[in-house]
Amino acid sequence: MAVKEENKQNKEMAFFAKSRYLRISPFKLRLVADMIRNKYIDDADSILKTCTKRGAPMILKTLKSAVSNATYSSRQSRILINVPSLKITKINIDGGPMIKRVRPSSERRPYLIRKRFAHLFIELREIPGQNKKEIKTAKEGARSKVDSKTEDIEINKVENKEQVAVKKSKQKDNVKAQEQKK
């Protein structure tokens, strides 16, 4: 189900996907959802593919649906969208209906078994001016600054070693000169 919402101030578009009546406990599904909240699509996809929890394939399927809704809606409205810059802004897991079963307990008492269902809602937004590749290059820029600082420190160490070597050679010369005077 694709629904788009336009924010007139920022001209952002939101893309949605819903999965309802998933046969898993909402608590178990929230454990997986917390891992990908506020992540970019590529990161969330890799996290979900490597996750061993039972809810990961369900969330991955809904996430792929949201991405396809985004591409389809952008084509229909003729707006260019950068898929790697899509970010998961909202992910809600709500409880659905419960199937109740009865299991006999001790002394012929009934024990109620609740088989829970969950509803999943994912919202994606394109973060304007925040492309994932740009963020990586900014991080690399920060790394290069750190590398240049470490290079400066290493150069200073080399200069200090040279200065120490020069001082030692002067000391040796002084010792030799004193021995010759004796």
N, C-alpha and C positions, 0 to 999 in steps of 0.2 A: 504494500500500500504506500503510494508516494504522495506526499503532501508537501507543498513548498510554502514558505512564509517569507515575506520580504520585509525587512526592516528599513523604513524610509530614511532614517538618519544615516546609517552606515551602508546601505544598499547591500546588505548581506543576505544570502539565501540560506535557509535551513532545509535539510533533507532528512526525511524520516523513514523508518522501517519498523514494523511491529511484527511480533510473533506472539500468538496467543495460545493458551491452553497447552503449554509445554509440560510434559509429564516429568517434572523434576521439582524438587522442593525449592522455593524461592531463596531460602538461606544458602543452599548449595550453589545456586546460580549467581548469587551476589558475590560469593568468594571469587569467582572468575571475572565478574564484571568490574570488581575493584582493581584488578590487575591492568585493565585497559582503559580505565576512565582518564580522560584528558590526554590521550595519546594520539599521534598521527596514525593514519590508516595502515601504512607499511609496518610500523612498529607493532600495532595491535594484531595485525595479521600474523606476523612471525611469532608473537607471544601465544596466540591462540593455537597455532599449528603445533607448537612444542608442548603445550599444556596437556597434562594427562587427566585432568578432571573431566567428569562426565558432561558438564554443561558447556565445555569449550566448543564442540562442534555445533551446538545449537546457536551460540552467540556468533560464531564465525559465519554461519549460514545467513543470519539476520544482518550481519555487518556487510556481507557481500551484496545482499539485497539493497541495503541502504546506498552503497556505492553505485550500483546499477541504476537505482532511482535517481541519484544525483546526475549521472551522465545522461540519462534519458531526459530528465527535466531541463538540463542545460541545453541539450540539443533542441528541444521543443521551444524554449524561450530564446534561443540563439544567443546564449551567454556562454562565453568561454570559461571553463572551469578547469583548474589544475588539480587533478585527482590526488597527487601526493601531498598537496597542501590542505586536504580535508582533515579535519580534526574531530574526534568524538567529544562533543560538548556536553551531551547528556546521555546517560544510560540508566534507565529505571527498570527495576524488577519489582513487580507487584504480585501479590498472591491472587491466585485464581480460585476456582471452586475446589471443594474437597470431596473425594469419594470416600464414604465411610463404610468400613467393613467391621464385622464383629468376629472376635476370636475368643474362644472359651478360655477362661482363666481358672484359678483355683476355686474350689467350692462352688462350681457352676456359675460363677459370675462372668458377665460378658466384659471383654476388654475391647475398647474401640480403637480401631486402626484407621488413621487418617492418611489417605493417599493424596498428596497435595499437587496442585497445578500452579504454574507461574505464567505471568504475562511479561514479555520483554519489549522495551521501547528504546530505540537508539536514534539519536539526533546528531547529524553531521553538519558542520559549518566550514566554509572555506575561510581561513584566516587571511585577510588581505595583507599583502606585503610580507607575509611570513611563509616563505617556501621552505620546505625541509632542507633543500640543498643549500639555501642561503644561510640557514642556521648552522649547518655543518661547516660551511666556509668561515663563518664567524668564529666557531669554535677552533678551527684550524688556525685562524688569525691569532687567536689568543694563545694557542700553542706556540706559534712562531715567535710571539713576543716573549714567552717563557723560554723558548729555545735560545733566542738572542741574548736574554739575560744570562742563561747558563753559559753561553759562549763567552760573554764578557767575563764571567767569573773564571772560566777556564783560561782565558787569555791572561787575566791578572795572575792566576796561579803560575802560568808559564813564566810570566815576567818576574814574579817573585822567586821562582826557582833559578832563573838566570841571575837575579840579583844576589841570591844566596851563594850561587856558584862563584860569582865574581868576588864576594866578600871572603869566601873560603880561600880562593886563590891569593888574595891580598894578604890574608893571615899567614898562609904558607910562605909567601915571599918575605913577610916580616920576620917569621921564625927563622928562615934561612939567613936573613941579614943579621939577626942577633947572634946566631951560631958562628957566623963568619967573624963577627967582631970579637968573640971570645977567643 
